[in-house]
């Protein structure tokens, strides 16, 4: 066997294998990669193309093609020696939702149409929702994180008390939680996992966008394990399709008036939602279905038909309506996007 000059490990088509390089950079000793035939007045240039596994996409400054130079370095014409990365695809479920099997209080998600949906269990086994937005980060509400904690609790106090499941009851470990600095009015928190989760047809983040998808009458899907018609937590993931509602009517419903000086608590369920410029409201479905206790933290998911991509327009904050009150209340993703992106990037 020829002298071994170097061993280069390549990620090709999602598989790892080793190529042995002799002292001559253009002479490959591995029998699995035979020496190419020569051409008159020509020469051989060894190149590789990086590709990603299903549910991942290549992120690179170049085209993913690297050529072996005379110094035994794999280089791209644009990126140089900097290697590409395989990042998780978002908002592309293998089995997109359709309205098929109807049950009381919503439809049954039998196909995994909401792979970004996570189940969070807080102290005393209270179930809430969370939304996967990358392979290592999730969004939920600050209220969910504070369940059964005092208002003085810190993120370090909260993180060890939570259990989090993605996909088919896959338990994942939490590294930390990050509360929005104004979480009393912006009901949002982030959860970082200790390890990145493998993305597949059952586990996939939803996309976030700076585009405002909130428009009166636009339909969105909300999934979750919230309480059902018998006020029991659902054992299986369900979803409802709900319309974006008129904001002024929503404010009047809960606060009696849109005039600040005339507002007063009017919630039919005895609990007031957070309503401000960071929120929007959604009504009930045509079947009079609604979200309920335990659904908070789930995404108001919009299907962008032009891009064939699913985006989170909002995160459910007020899940106490349960068909008694007329509106659920959501935190706008456009209002929190900069904070989310900066927090993830700075970590």
C-alpha positions as CSV (number, residue, x, y, z in Angstrom):
1,X,0.0,0.0,0.0
2,X,1.3,3.5,-0.9
3,X,2.5,5.9,1.8
4,X,-0.4,7.8,3.4
5,X,0.0,11.5,2.9
6,X,-3.3,12.6,4.6
7,X,-6.8,11.5,5.4
8,X,-9.6,13.8,4.5
9,X,-13.1,13.1,5.8
10,X,-15.8,14.3,3.4
11,X,-19.5,14.8,4.1
12,X,-21.0,13.8,0.7
13,X,-24.7,13.2,0.2
14,X,-25.1,13.0,4.0
15,X,-22.6,10.1,4.4
16,X,-19.1,10.1,5.9
17,X,-16.2,8.3,4.2
18,X,-12.4,8.6,4.1
19,X,-10.3,9.3,1.1
20,X,-6.6,8.4,1.3
21,X,-4.3,10.9,-0.4
22,X,-0.7,9.9,-1.4
23,X,2.2,12.3,-1.5
24,X,1.1,13.2,-5.0
25,X,-2.1,15.3,-4.4
26,X,-3.6,14.1,-7.7
27,X,-2.9,10.4,-7.1
28,X,-5.7,8.7,-5.1
29,X,-4.7,5.4,-3.4
30,X,-8.1,4.3,-2.2
31,X,-9.4,1.4,-4.4
32,X,-13.0,2.7,-3.9
33,X,-12.1,5.7,-5.9
34,X,-10.1,4.5,-9.0
35,X,-7.8,6.8,-10.8
36,X,-9.6,8.5,-13.7
37,X,-8.4,8.0,-17.3
38,X,-6.1,10.5,-18.8
39,X,-6.8,12.7,-21.8
40,X,-4.3,14.1,-24.3
41,X,-3.1,17.6,-23.4
42,X,-5.4,17.6,-20.3
43,X,-5.1,16.9,-16.6
44,X,-7.3,15.6,-13.8
45,X,-8.7,18.0,-11.2
46,X,-10.2,16.3,-8.1
47,X,-13.4,17.9,-6.9
48,X,-16.1,17.1,-4.4
49,X,-19.6,18.4,-3.9
50,X,-21.1,18.8,-0.5
51,X,-24.8,17.8,-0.1
52,X,-27.1,17.5,2.9
53,X,-29.3,14.8,4.2
54,X,-33.1,15.1,3.7
55,X,-34.7,17.9,5.7
56,X,-31.4,19.9,5.7
57,X,-30.1,22.4,3.2
58,X,-26.7,23.6,2.3
59,X,-25.7,27.1,3.5
60,X,-22.5,28.3,1.8
61,X,-21.0,31.4,0.3
62,X,-20.1,29.3,-2.7
63,X,-21.7,26.4,-4.7
64,X,-20.6,23.6,-2.4
65,X,-18.0,22.3,-4.9
66,X,-14.4,22.0,-3.5
67,X,-11.3,21.3,-5.5
68,X,-8.1,19.7,-4.2
69,X,-5.2,22.1,-4.9
70,X,-1.4,21.4,-5.1
71,X,-1.1,22.1,-1.4
72,X,-3.5,19.3,-0.6
73,X,-6.2,21.7,0.5
74,X,-9.9,21.5,-0.5
75,X,-10.9,25.0,-1.6
76,X,-14.0,26.6,-3.1
77,X,-13.6,29.4,-5.6
78,X,-15.7,31.7,-3.5
79,X,-15.6,30.4,0.1
80,X,-11.9,29.3,0.1
81,X,-11.3,26.7,2.8
82,X,-14.4,27.7,4.7
83,X,-16.7,24.7,4.7
84,X,-20.5,24.9,4.1
85,X,-23.0,24.0,6.8
86,X,-26.1,21.8,6.6
87,X,-28.9,23.8,8.3
88,X,-32.3,22.5,9.2
89,X,-35.1,23.1,6.7
90,X,-38.1,24.9,8.2
91,X,-41.8,25.1,7.4
92,X,-41.8,22.2,4.9
93,X,-43.9,19.4,6.6
94,X,-43.9,16.1,4.6
95,X,-47.7,15.7,5.3
96,X,-49.2,19.2,5.2
97,X,-52.5,19.6,7.0
98,X,-55.9,19.0,5.4
99,X,-59.3,19.0,6.9
100,X,-60.2,15.4,7.2
101,X,-61.1,13.7,10.5
102,X,-63.2,16.0,12.6
103,X,-63.6,15.5,16.4
104,X,-65.1,17.6,19.1
105,X,-62.9,20.6,19.8
106,X,-60.8,20.3,16.7
107,X,-59.3,17.9,14.2
108,X,-56.9,15.0,15.0
109,X,-53.4,15.4,13.7
110,X,-52.8,11.8,12.5
111,X,-50.1,12.5,10.0
112,X,-47.6,14.7,11.7
113,X,-48.7,17.9,9.9
114,X,-47.3,20.1,12.7
115,X,-43.7,18.9,13.3
116,X,-42.8,22.1,15.0
117,X,-45.3,21.5,17.9
118,X,-43.7,20.6,21.2
119,X,-45.3,19.6,24.5
120,X,-44.0,21.2,27.7
121,X,-44.8,20.0,31.2
122,X,-44.2,22.4,34.0
123,X,-44.4,21.9,37.7
124,X,-47.3,19.8,39.0
125,X,-47.7,18.2,35.5
126,X,-49.4,21.1,33.8
127,X,-49.3,20.8,30.0
128,X,-48.5,23.7,27.8
129,X,-47.2,24.2,24.3
130,X,-43.9,25.3,22.7
131,X,-42.9,25.9,19.1
132,X,-39.7,24.7,17.5
133,X,-38.1,27.5,15.5
134,X,-34.7,25.9,14.9
135,X,-33.0,22.6,15.7
136,X,-32.0,23.9,19.1
137,X,-34.4,26.7,20.0
138,X,-38.1,26.9,20.9
139,X,-40.6,29.8,21.5
140,X,-43.2,29.7,24.2
141,X,-44.9,32.2,26.5
142,X,-43.4,33.7,29.6
143,X,-46.6,32.8,31.4
144,X,-46.0,29.2,30.5
145,X,-42.5,29.4,31.9
146,X,-43.7,31.0,35.2
147,X,-46.4,28.4,35.8
148,X,-46.3,27.5,39.5
149,X,-43.3,29.8,40.1
150,X,-43.3,33.1,41.9
151,X,-43.0,36.3,39.9
152,X,-39.5,36.6,41.4
153,X,-38.3,33.3,39.9
154,X,-35.3,33.5,37.6
155,X,-34.7,31.7,34.4
156,X,-32.2,29.6,36.3
157,X,-34.9,28.6,38.7
158,X,-37.4,27.7,36.0
159,X,-35.3,25.7,33.5
160,X,-34.7,22.6,35.8
161,X,-38.5,22.3,36.5
162,X,-39.5,21.8,32.9
163,X,-39.9,18.7,30.7
164,X,-40.1,19.1,27.0
165,X,-41.1,16.6,24.3
166,X,-40.8,16.9,20.5
167,X,-42.1,14.6,17.7
168,X,-43.5,11.4,19.0
169,X,-42.9,12.0,22.7
170,X,-39.2,12.4,22.3
171,X,-37.8,13.8,25.5
172,X,-35.2,16.6,25.0
173,X,-33.0,18.2,27.6
174,X,-33.2,21.9,28.3
175,X,-30.0,24.0,28.6
176,X,-31.7,27.2,29.6
177,X,-34.6,29.6,29.2
178,X,-34.5,33.2,28.2
179,X,-37.3,35.5,29.2
180,X,-38.1,38.6,27.1
181,X,-36.9,41.7,29.0
182,X,-40.4,43.1,28.9
183,X,-42.3,39.8,29.5
184,X,-45.1,41.4,31.5
185,X,-46.3,43.1,28.3
186,X,-44.5,40.9,25.7
187,X,-45.5,37.4,26.8
188,X,-42.6,35.5,25.2
189,X,-39.7,33.4,26.3
190,X,-37.1,31.2,24.5
191,X,-35.9,27.7,25.3
192,X,-32.5,26.5,24.3
193,X,-31.9,22.7,24.1
194,X,-28.6,21.1,25.3
195,X,-28.3,19.3,21.9
196,X,-29.6,20.0,18.5
197,X,-32.5,17.7,17.6
198,X,-32.3,15.6,14.4
199,X,-34.8,17.1,11.9
200,X,-37.1,14.6,10.1
201,X,-40.7,14.3,9.0
202,X,-41.9,14.4,12.7
203,X,-39.6,17.0,14.0
204,X,-39.1,20.2,12.0
205,X,-39.0,23.9,12.9
206,X,-41.5,26.4,11.6
207,X,-40.2,29.4,9.8
208,X,-40.2,33.0,11.1
209,X,-40.5,35.9,8.8
210,X,-40.3,39.7,8.9
211,X,-43.3,39.7,6.6
212,X,-46.6,40.5,8.5
213,X,-49.0,37.7,7.8
214,X,-51.6,39.1,10.2
215,X,-54.6,40.3,8.2
216,X,-58.3,40.4,9.0
217,X,-59.9,37.2,8.0
218,X,-56.7,35.3,7.2
219,X,-56.9,31.7,8.3
220,X,-54.2,30.1,10.4
221,X,-53.8,26.7,12.1
222,X,-53.2,26.2,15.8
223,X,-52.2,22.8,17.2
224,X,-51.9,21.7,20.8
225,X,-52.7,19.3,23.6
226,X,-55.0,21.8,25.4
227,X,-58.1,20.8,27.3
228,X,-61.0,19.4,25.3
229,X,-64.8,19.7,25.5
230,X,-64.7,17.6,28.7
231,X,-62.0,20.0,30.1
232,X,-59.5,17.2,30.1
233,X,-56.0,17.5,28.5
234,X,-56.0,15.8,25.1
235,X,-53.9,12.7,24.8
236,X,-53.4,13.3,21.1
237,X,-52.3,16.3,19.2
238,X,-55.3,18.3,17.7
239,X,-55.6,21.4,15.6
240,X,-58.1,24.0,14.7
241,X,-58.3,26.5,11.8
242,X,-59.1,30.0,13.0
243,X,-59.5,33.4,11.4
244,X,-57.6,36.6,12.4
245,X,-60.2,38.8,14.1
246,X,-60.9,42.5,14.2
247,X,-58.6,43.9,16.8
248,X,-60.9,46.7,18.0
249,X,-63.8,44.2,18.6
250,X,-61.4,42.0,20.5
251,X,-60.3,44.9,22.8
252,X,-63.9,45.9,23.3
253,X,-64.8,42.3,24.2
254,X,-62.2,42.1,26.9
255,X,-61.8,45.7,28.0
256,X,-65.1,47.3,27.2
257,X,-63.7,50.1,25.0
258,X,-60.8,51.0,22.8
259,X,-60.5,54.4,24.5
260,X,-57.7,54.0,27.2
261,X,-59.5,56.1,29.8
262,X,-62.7,54.0,29.4
263,X,-61.2,50.6,29.6
264,X,-62.1,48.2,32.3
265,X,-61.8,44.4,32.9
266,X,-64.7,42.7,31.0
267,X,-63.3,39.2,30.3
268,X,-66.1,36.6,30.3
269,X,-63.8,34.0,31.7
270,X,-62.6,36.3,34.6
271,X,-58.9,36.4,33.4
272,X,-57.7,39.3,31.4
273,X,-55.4,38.8,28.3
274,X,-52.4,41.0,27.5
275,X,-53.6,43.3,24.7
276,X,-51.3,45.9,23.1
277,X,-49.5,46.7,19.9
278,X,-47.6,43.4,20.2
279,X,-50.7,41.2,20.0
280,X,-53.4,40.2,17.6
281,X,-56.7,38.2,18.1
282,X,-58.2,35.2,16.4
283,X,-61.8,34.2,16.5
284,X,-63.5,30.8,16.6
285,X,-63.8,28.4,13.6
286,X,-67.0,28.0,11.7
287,X,-67.6,24.9,13.8
288,X,-67.3,27.1,17.0
289,X,-64.0,25.5,17.9
290,X,-61.4,27.3,19.9
291,X,-58.1,27.0,21.8
292,X,-58.2,26.2,25.5
293,X,-56.1,25.8,28.6
294,X,-52.8,24.2,27.7
295,X,-52.6,25.4,24.1
296,X,-50.6,28.5,24.9
297,X,-47.1,28.6,23.4
298,X,-48.3,27.1,20.1
299,X,-47.9,28.8,16.8
300,X,-50.6,30.5,14.7
301,X,-49.3,28.8,11.5
302,X,-49.8,30.4,8.1
303,X,-49.2,28.6,4.8
304,X,-47.6,30.9,2.3
305,X,-48.9,29.3,-0.9
306,X,-46.4,31.1,-3.2
307,X,-43.4,29.8,-1.3
308,X,-45.1,26.6,-0.2
309,X,-43.7,27.3,3.3
310,X,-45.3,27.5,6.7
311,X,-44.6,30.5,8.9
312,X,-45.5,31.3,12.5
313,X,-47.4,34.6,12.4
314,X,-48.0,34.5,16.2
315,X,-47.6,32.6,19.4
316,X,-50.7,31.9,21.4
317,X,-50.6,33.8,24.7
318,X,-54.2,33.8,26.0
319,X,-55.6,30.3,25.8
320,X,-58.4,30.8,28.4
321,X,-61.2,31.5,25.9
322,X,-62.3,27.9,25.5
323,X,-65.4,28.9,23.4
324,X,-66.7,31.0,26.4
325,X,-64.9,34.1,25.4
326,X,-64.8,34.9,21.7
327,X,-61.1,35.5,21.0
328,X,-57.7,33.9,21.6
329,X,-54.8,36.4,21.8
330,X,-51.4,35.9,20.2
331,X,-48.0,37.6,20.3
332,X,-47.0,38.9,16.9
333,X,-43.9,37.3,15.6
334,X,-42.9,40.5,13.8
335,X,-42.8,42.3,17.1
336,X,-40.4,39.8,18.7
337,X,-38.4,38.7,15.7
338,X,-35.4,41.0,16.3
339,X,-35.1,40.0,19.9
340,X,-35.4,36.3,19.0
341,X,-32.7,36.5,16.3
342,X,-30.4,38.6,18.4
343,X,-30.7,36.3,21.4
344,X,-30.0,33.2,19.3
345,X,-27.1,34.8,17.6
346,X,-25.5,36.1,20.7
347,X,-25.6,32.8,22.6
